[in-house]
Amino acid sequence: MKTLGILSLDEDVYRTLLEQPGSGTSDLSACLGMDEASVRASLERLSLHGMISFGEHGEPQAVDPGISIARLAEERLKRLQDEQREVLSSSHLFLHQALQWWRKEGGNDHVEPLADCEPLHSRADELIFFARHEVLTMQPNDFAAAEGLAGTRESDLRCLRRGIALRALVPRQALEDTTTAAYLTELIENGARIRFLSGSFERVLITDSSAALVQSAHNSTSESALLIREDGLVRTLQSLFDHCWSSAADAASVLLPAGTESPCDAFQLRVLEAMTHADKDEVGARELGISVRTYRGHIARLLKRLDAATRVQAALHARDRGWI
């Protein structure tokens, strides 16, 4: 229940009340090996969460978990949605603030406004072409027309074939168009990771944590797009992307047939290979051309995906699946 904001100590008290109705403070203290002051504090917290009530004589009574857990989950989802809206609203200010910074600096080689939509596509293709490790995209709405989508498809598939990790955030409304849904499904089947994001957000492309292309989803004027290579601004955009990613819904569970597992992408396979033979994280990270922190993040995600507690166990599971 930690994800719902319940302490493990409080969860133990709640479970005990469910299993042993009628238990008082002293009973709970003896059963759980806790002092009575800690038990009383736990009961107060559980009461505030609506998980217990107190009887006529002050005895704690567990509320039906079907009611209390559902309420907690609903409150947690509301907090996440509020947080997501707050983060997304900040993204609408990013373009304006970046332009202000650029003008204040009197122009800067690290921030380049793009004049119209034509160079926007060519710059995006250029960034993806020269990417070496990872491409992150946020596509807010109105996917390109069929001919444009075909070009994007080829660029994305070529990126995946080169072993570049691709993560994309798209609106769930994208499923309403069968061509777009088929395109997203094909990307997932080829190793891309795609999630659905609610709310309005900017059109963003980030490559290798070093360059970003951002365009306002609400403005198509000549000053609505920026090519950014300034480290601090790119890091800010990547933090925004990662935050949105953490709260977005996995598209594979919707687009792939039931029981179908999204394949391990080429870059994840390279991480697995490095993990099996590199004796130090620094060696593996250097081999892949990424930071140690990023390398360890990839390994943590692989351990979770392979349901492994250790790296050795992950390697064995990966071999069982034929990944390495």
C-alpha positions as CSV (number, residue, x, y, z in Angstrom):
1,M,0.0,0.0,0.0
2,K,3.1,2.2,-0.1
3,T,2.0,3.6,-3.5
4,L,-1.2,4.7,-1.9
5,G,0.6,6.7,0.8
6,I,0.2,4.1,3.6
7,L,3.2,3.3,5.8
8,S,4.2,-0.4,6.1
9,L,3.7,-0.1,9.8
10,D,0.2,1.1,9.3
11,E,-0.5,-1.6,6.8
12,D,0.5,-4.2,9.3
13,V,-1.9,-2.7,11.9
14,Y,-4.7,-2.6,9.4
15,R,-4.2,-6.2,8.2
16,T,-4.1,-7.4,11.8
17,L,-7.5,-5.7,12.5
18,L,-8.9,-7.4,9.4
19,E,-7.6,-10.8,10.5
20,Q,-8.4,-10.3,14.2
21,P,-11.5,-8.2,14.6
22,G,-12.0,-6.8,18.1
23,S,-8.3,-6.3,18.8
24,G,-7.6,-3.4,21.1
25,T,-4.5,-1.3,21.4
26,S,-2.8,-3.7,23.8
27,D,-3.7,-6.7,21.6
28,L,-2.2,-5.1,18.6
29,S,0.9,-4.1,20.6
30,A,1.5,-7.7,21.7
31,C,0.7,-9.2,18.3
32,L,3.0,-6.8,16.3
33,G,5.7,-6.3,18.9
34,M,5.1,-2.6,19.0
35,D,4.8,-0.2,21.9
36,E,1.3,1.0,22.6
37,A,2.2,4.7,21.8
38,S,3.3,3.6,18.2
39,V,0.1,1.6,17.8
40,R,-2.1,4.6,18.8
41,A,-0.2,6.8,16.4
42,S,-0.7,4.3,13.7
43,L,-4.5,4.0,14.4
44,E,-4.8,7.8,14.2
45,R,-3.2,7.8,10.8
46,L,-5.4,5.0,9.6
47,S,-8.4,6.9,10.9
48,L,-7.4,9.9,8.9
49,H,-7.1,7.8,5.8
50,G,-10.6,6.4,6.4
51,M,-9.3,2.8,6.8
52,I,-10.6,2.4,10.3
53,S,-13.3,3.8,12.6
54,F,-13.6,3.8,16.4
55,G,-16.4,2.1,18.1
56,E,-18.6,3.4,20.9
57,H,-15.9,2.6,23.5
58,G,-13.0,3.7,21.4
59,E,-12.1,0.2,20.0
60,P,-10.6,0.3,16.5
61,Q,-12.6,-1.3,13.7
62,A,-11.2,-2.0,10.2
63,V,-13.3,-0.5,7.3
64,D,-14.1,-2.9,4.5
65,P,-11.0,-2.9,2.2
66,G,-13.2,-2.8,-0.8
67,I,-14.3,0.7,0.3
68,S,-11.2,2.1,1.9
69,I,-8.7,0.9,-0.7
70,A,-10.9,2.1,-3.5
71,R,-11.1,5.5,-1.9
72,L,-7.4,5.7,-1.4
73,A,-6.7,4.7,-5.0
74,E,-9.2,7.3,-6.2
75,E,-7.5,10.0,-4.1
76,R,-4.0,8.9,-5.3
77,L,-5.1,9.1,-9.0
78,K,-6.6,12.5,-8.4
79,R,-3.3,13.7,-6.9
80,L,-1.4,12.2,-9.8
81,Q,-3.7,13.9,-12.3
82,D,-3.4,17.2,-10.6
83,E,0.4,16.9,-10.5
84,Q,0.5,15.9,-14.2
85,R,-1.7,19.0,-15.1
86,E,0.7,21.2,-13.2
87,V,3.7,19.7,-14.9
88,L,2.1,20.0,-18.4
89,S,1.0,23.6,-17.8
90,S,4.6,24.4,-17.0
91,S,5.6,23.1,-20.4
92,H,3.4,25.7,-22.1
93,L,5.6,28.4,-20.5
94,F,8.9,26.7,-21.5
95,L,8.9,28.0,-25.1
96,H,8.1,31.5,-24.1
97,Q,10.7,31.6,-21.4
98,A,13.3,30.1,-23.7
99,L,12.6,32.7,-26.3
100,Q,12.9,35.4,-23.7
101,W,16.2,34.0,-22.6
102,W,17.5,33.9,-26.1
103,R,16.5,37.5,-26.8
104,K,18.1,38.6,-23.5
105,E,21.3,37.0,-24.6
106,G,21.1,38.9,-27.9
107,G,20.9,35.6,-29.8
108,N,22.8,32.5,-29.0
109,D,24.2,29.6,-31.1
110,H,22.7,27.1,-28.6
111,V,19.1,28.3,-29.1
112,E,17.8,28.8,-32.7
113,P,14.3,29.9,-33.6
114,L,13.0,28.1,-36.7
115,A,11.2,30.2,-39.3
116,D,8.6,27.9,-40.6
117,C,7.4,24.3,-40.6
118,E,9.6,23.1,-43.5
119,P,12.9,23.3,-41.7
120,L,11.2,21.9,-38.6
121,H,10.8,18.5,-40.4
122,S,14.3,18.6,-41.9
123,R,15.8,19.5,-38.5
124,A,13.9,16.7,-36.8
125,D,15.1,14.2,-39.4
126,E,18.7,15.5,-39.0
127,L,18.6,15.1,-35.2
128,I,17.2,11.6,-35.4
129,F,19.7,10.6,-38.1
130,F,22.7,11.6,-35.9
131,A,21.2,10.2,-32.7
132,R,23.4,7.5,-31.2
133,H,21.6,6.3,-28.1
134,E,18.1,7.5,-27.4
135,V,15.3,9.5,-29.0
136,L,12.4,10.9,-26.9
137,T,9.3,12.4,-28.5
138,M,6.1,14.0,-27.4
139,Q,3.5,14.1,-30.2
140,P,0.5,16.1,-28.8
141,N,-2.0,15.8,-31.6
142,D,-2.8,16.0,-35.3
143,F,-0.4,13.4,-36.6
144,A,1.0,14.0,-40.0
145,A,-1.0,13.2,-43.2
146,A,-0.6,9.8,-44.7
147,E,2.4,10.8,-46.9
148,G,4.1,12.5,-44.0
149,L,3.4,9.6,-41.6
150,A,5.0,7.2,-44.1
151,G,8.2,9.3,-43.9
152,T,8.1,9.4,-40.1
153,R,7.5,5.7,-40.0
154,E,10.6,5.0,-42.1
155,S,12.7,7.4,-40.0
156,D,11.5,5.8,-36.8
157,L,12.0,2.2,-38.0
158,R,15.5,3.0,-39.3
159,C,16.3,4.5,-35.9
160,L,15.2,1.3,-34.1
161,R,17.1,-0.9,-36.5
162,R,20.3,1.1,-35.6
163,G,19.8,0.1,-32.0
164,I,18.6,3.5,-30.9
165,A,16.1,3.4,-27.9
166,L,12.9,5.2,-28.8
167,R,10.3,6.4,-26.3
168,A,7.2,8.3,-27.4
169,L,4.3,10.0,-25.6
170,V,1.1,10.4,-27.6
171,P,-2.5,11.2,-26.8
172,R,-4.9,8.3,-26.5
173,Q,-7.0,10.0,-29.2
174,A,-4.4,8.8,-31.7
175,L,-6.1,5.5,-31.6
176,E,-9.1,6.9,-33.2
177,D,-7.2,7.0,-36.6
178,T,-6.6,3.4,-37.8
179,T,-3.5,4.4,-39.8
180,T,-1.9,6.0,-36.8
181,A,-2.9,3.1,-34.5
182,A,-1.3,0.7,-37.0
183,Y,1.9,2.9,-37.1
184,L,2.2,2.9,-33.3
185,T,1.6,-0.8,-33.1
186,E,4.4,-1.5,-35.7
187,L,6.8,0.7,-33.7
188,I,6.1,-1.2,-30.5
189,E,6.5,-4.5,-32.3
190,N,10.0,-3.3,-33.4
191,G,11.1,-2.3,-29.9
192,A,9.8,1.2,-29.4
193,R,8.2,2.1,-26.0
194,I,5.0,4.2,-26.3
195,R,2.7,5.6,-23.6
196,F,-0.5,7.5,-23.7
197,L,-0.5,10.9,-22.0
198,S,-3.6,12.9,-21.0
199,G,-3.9,16.7,-21.3
200,S,-2.4,19.1,-23.7
201,F,1.4,19.3,-24.1
202,E,4.1,20.6,-26.4
203,R,5.6,18.9,-29.4
204,V,9.0,17.8,-28.3
205,L,11.9,15.8,-29.7
206,I,15.0,15.1,-27.6
207,T,18.1,13.2,-28.8
208,D,20.9,11.8,-26.7
209,S,20.2,14.3,-23.9
210,S,22.1,16.9,-26.0
211,A,19.6,18.5,-28.4
212,A,15.9,19.3,-28.4
213,L,13.4,20.5,-30.9
214,V,10.3,22.0,-29.3
215,Q,7.2,23.5,-30.9
216,S,4.2,25.0,-29.2
217,A,1.0,22.9,-29.7
218,H,-1.0,26.2,-29.4
219,N,0.9,28.4,-31.8
220,S,2.0,28.0,-35.4
221,T,3.6,31.4,-35.9
222,S,7.2,31.8,-37.1
223,E,8.4,31.9,-33.5
224,S,6.7,28.8,-32.3
225,A,9.6,26.4,-32.7
226,L,13.1,26.3,-31.2
227,L,16.1,24.1,-31.8
228,I,17.9,23.9,-28.4
229,R,21.4,22.7,-27.7
230,E,21.9,24.6,-24.4
231,D,22.6,22.0,-21.7
232,G,20.4,23.5,-19.0
233,L,17.4,23.9,-21.2
234,V,17.7,20.4,-22.7
235,R,18.0,18.9,-19.2
236,T,14.8,20.8,-18.2
237,L,12.9,19.4,-21.2
238,Q,14.2,15.9,-20.5
239,S,13.1,16.2,-16.8
240,L,9.7,17.2,-18.1
241,F,9.5,14.2,-20.4
242,D,10.6,11.8,-17.7
243,H,8.0,13.1,-15.3
244,C,5.3,12.8,-17.9
245,W,6.5,9.3,-18.8
246,S,6.3,8.1,-15.2
247,S,2.6,8.9,-15.1
248,A,1.6,7.9,-18.6
249,A,-0.2,4.6,-19.5
250,D,1.6,1.9,-21.4
251,A,0.3,1.7,-25.0
252,A,1.4,-1.9,-25.6
253,S,-1.3,-3.3,-23.4
254,V,-3.9,-1.6,-25.6
255,L,-2.3,-2.1,-29.1
256,L,-0.8,-5.6,-28.8
257,P,-2.9,-8.7,-28.7
258,A,-3.5,-10.2,-25.2
259,G,-0.6,-12.2,-24.0
260,T,1.8,-10.6,-26.5
261,E,5.0,-9.3,-24.9
262,S,6.6,-6.2,-26.4
263,P,10.1,-7.3,-27.6
264,C,13.3,-6.1,-26.0
265,D,14.6,-3.3,-28.2
266,A,18.1,-3.3,-29.7
267,F,19.6,-0.9,-27.2
268,Q,18.3,-2.9,-24.2
269,L,19.9,-6.0,-25.8
270,R,23.2,-4.1,-25.8
271,V,22.7,-3.2,-22.2
272,L,22.1,-6.9,-21.4
273,E,25.2,-7.9,-23.3
274,A,27.3,-5.3,-21.4
275,M,25.8,-6.3,-18.1
276,T,26.8,-10.0,-18.6
277,H,30.5,-9.3,-19.4
278,A,31.4,-5.9,-17.9
279,D,32.9,-6.3,-14.5
280,K,32.1,-2.7,-13.5
281,D,29.3,-0.4,-14.3
282,E,31.8,2.2,-15.5
283,V,33.1,-0.2,-18.1
284,G,29.6,-1.1,-19.3
285,A,28.5,2.6,-19.5
286,R,31.7,3.6,-21.4
287,E,31.1,0.7,-23.8
288,L,27.6,2.0,-24.6
289,G,28.6,5.7,-24.6
290,I,26.2,6.6,-21.8
291,S,26.6,7.9,-18.2
292,V,26.9,5.4,-15.3
293,R,23.6,6.7,-13.9
294,T,21.8,6.1,-17.2
295,Y,23.4,2.7,-17.5
296,R,22.2,1.7,-14.0
297,G,18.8,3.0,-14.8
298,H,18.5,0.8,-17.9
299,I,19.6,-2.2,-15.8
300,A,17.1,-1.4,-13.1
301,R,14.3,-1.4,-15.7
302,L,15.6,-4.7,-17.2
303,L,15.6,-6.3,-13.8
304,K,12.0,-5.3,-13.3
305,R,10.9,-6.4,-16.8
306,L,12.6,-9.8,-16.4
307,D,11.2,-10.1,-12.8
308,A,14.8,-10.7,-11.5
309,A,16.2,-9.8,-8.1
310,T,19.8,-9.8,-9.3
311,R,21.8,-9.2,-12.4
312,V,22.8,-12.9,-12.6
313,Q,19.1,-13.9,-12.4
314,A,18.3,-11.3,-15.1
315,A,20.9,-12.8,-17.4
316,L,19.6,-16.3,-16.9
317,H,16.0,-15.2,-17.6
318,A,17.2,-13.3,-20.7
319,R,18.9,-16.4,-22.0
320,D,15.8,-18.5,-21.3
321,R,13.9,-16.1,-23.5
322,G,16.5,-16.2,-26.2
323,W,17.4,-12.5,-25.9
324,I,21.1,-13.2,-25.4
